Amino acid sequence: MLKDFKAFILRGNVVELAVAITVGVAFTAVVTALVKDFITPLIAAIGGKVNFENLSFTVHHSKFLYGDFINAVVSFLIIATAVFFLAVVPLTHLIKRLNLLPPEKPAPPTKDCPRCLSAIPEAASRCAFCTSEL
């Protein structure tokens, strides 16, 4: 049982996933600090507020910290943009360039239903949309 666990842990996918999570957490911390310490104070300076993070409003004695929420949204957008442009775009380009995707299957030939004019497979004996017999 211990041998199986060791094989599982040392499998490439598990190690790569652990590294990716660790780097992701570190990257999130850096971006959160960037947003909290640089971007939102810059936005706050433009908007005339001293402390953007503590912006809030109160409804029936409940305090809503919308400044903190805006910090989280800006952090998410920066992380999503970085992941898209630094990981997704290059990987997609590499996969297309190396032809690693399986070839797309051609769509089966279709014909139009004479009653509802929907596209249906040529071999169909009944329309899937209007259920008329062909």
C-alpha positions in Angstrom: 0.0 0.0 0.0 2.9 2.4 0.8 4.5 1.5 -2.5 1.3 2.4 -4.4 1.1 5.8 -2.5 4.8 6.5 -3.4 4.1 5.7 -7.1 1.1 8.0 -7.0 3.0 10.9 -5.4 5.9 10.6 -7.8 3.7 10.5 -10.8 4.5 13.5 -13.0 1.0 14.9 -13.0 0.8 15.1 -9.2 4.2 16.8 -8.9 3.3 19.3 -11.7 0.0 20.1 -10.0 1.7 20.7 -6.7 4.2 23.1 -8.3 1.4 24.9 -10.2 -0.6 25.4 -7.1 2.4 26.7 -5.1 3.3 29.1 -7.9 -0.4 30.1 -8.2 -0.7 30.9 -4.6 2.6 33.0 -4.6 1.4 34.8 -7.8 -1.9 35.5 -6.2 -0.2 37.0 -3.1 2.0 39.2 -5.3 -1.0 40.5 -7.4 -3.1 41.0 -4.3 -0.3 43.1 -2.8 0.1 45.0 -6.0 -3.6 45.8 -6.1 -3.9 46.7 -2.4 -0.7 48.7 -2.1 -0.4 50.4 -5.6 -3.5 50.2 -7.9 -6.3 50.9 -5.5 -4.5 53.7 -3.7 -3.9 55.2 -7.2 -7.6 54.9 -8.0 -8.5 56.3 -4.6 -6.1 59.3 -5.2 -7.9 60.0 -8.5 -11.3 59.6 -6.8 -10.3 61.7 -3.8 -10.6 59.1 -1.1 -7.7 58.5 1.2 -8.2 54.8 2.0 -9.9 53.0 -0.8 -9.9 49.6 0.9 -12.2 50.8 3.7 -14.9 52.3 1.5 -18.2 51.1 2.8 -21.9 51.9 3.3 -24.3 50.9 6.0 -27.8 49.6 5.7 -29.8 48.9 8.9 -26.6 48.8 11.0 -24.9 46.3 8.6 -21.6 47.5 7.1 -20.8 46.6 3.5 -17.1 47.0 2.5 -17.4 47.6 -1.2 -13.8 48.9 -1.4 -12.5 45.5 -0.3 -14.7 43.8 -2.9 -13.4 46.1 -5.6 -9.8 45.1 -4.5 -10.8 41.4 -5.0 -12.3 42.1 -8.4 -9.3 44.0 -9.6 -7.0 41.2 -8.3 -9.0 38.6 -10.1 -9.0 40.5 -13.4 -5.2 40.9 -13.2 -4.6 37.3 -12.4 -7.1 36.1 -15.1 -5.4 38.4 -17.7 -1.9 37.2 -16.8 -3.0 33.5 -16.9 -4.7 34.0 -20.2 -1.8 35.9 -21.9 1.1 34.0 -20.2 -0.4 30.4 -20.2 -3.5 29.9 -22.4 -2.4 31.9 -25.5 1.1 30.5 -25.8 -0.1 26.9 -25.1 -2.9 27.2 -27.6 -0.5 28.5 -30.2 2.0 25.7 -29.5 -0.7 23.0 -29.7 -1.9 24.4 -33.1 1.7 24.8 -34.4 2.7 21.2 -33.4 -0.7 19.8 -34.6 -1.3 18.0 -31.3 -5.1 18.3 -31.6 -7.0 15.3 -33.1 -8.4 16.1 -36.5 -11.9 17.4 -36.5 -14.5 15.0 -37.7 -16.5 16.4 -40.6 -20.2 17.1 -39.8 -22.5 14.3 -41.0 -24.5 15.2 -44.1 -27.8 16.9 -43.4 -31.0 17.6 -45.3 -33.8 20.1 -44.5 -37.1 18.9 -43.1 -39.8 19.7 -45.6 -42.3 20.7 -42.8 -40.2 22.9 -40.5 -37.0 23.4 -42.6 -34.7 22.4 -39.7 -31.4 20.7 -40.6 -31.6 17.0 -39.8 -29.2 14.0 -40.6 -29.7 12.5 -44.1 -30.4 9.1 -42.6 -33.2 10.3 -40.3 -36.7 8.9 -40.9 -38.4 11.4 -38.5 -37.6 15.1 -37.8 -36.2 15.7 -34.3 -37.8 19.1 -34.2 -41.3 18.7 -35.5 -41.5 14.9 -35.3 -42.9 14.6 -38.8 -42.2 11.5 -40.8 -39.9 11.9 -43.8 
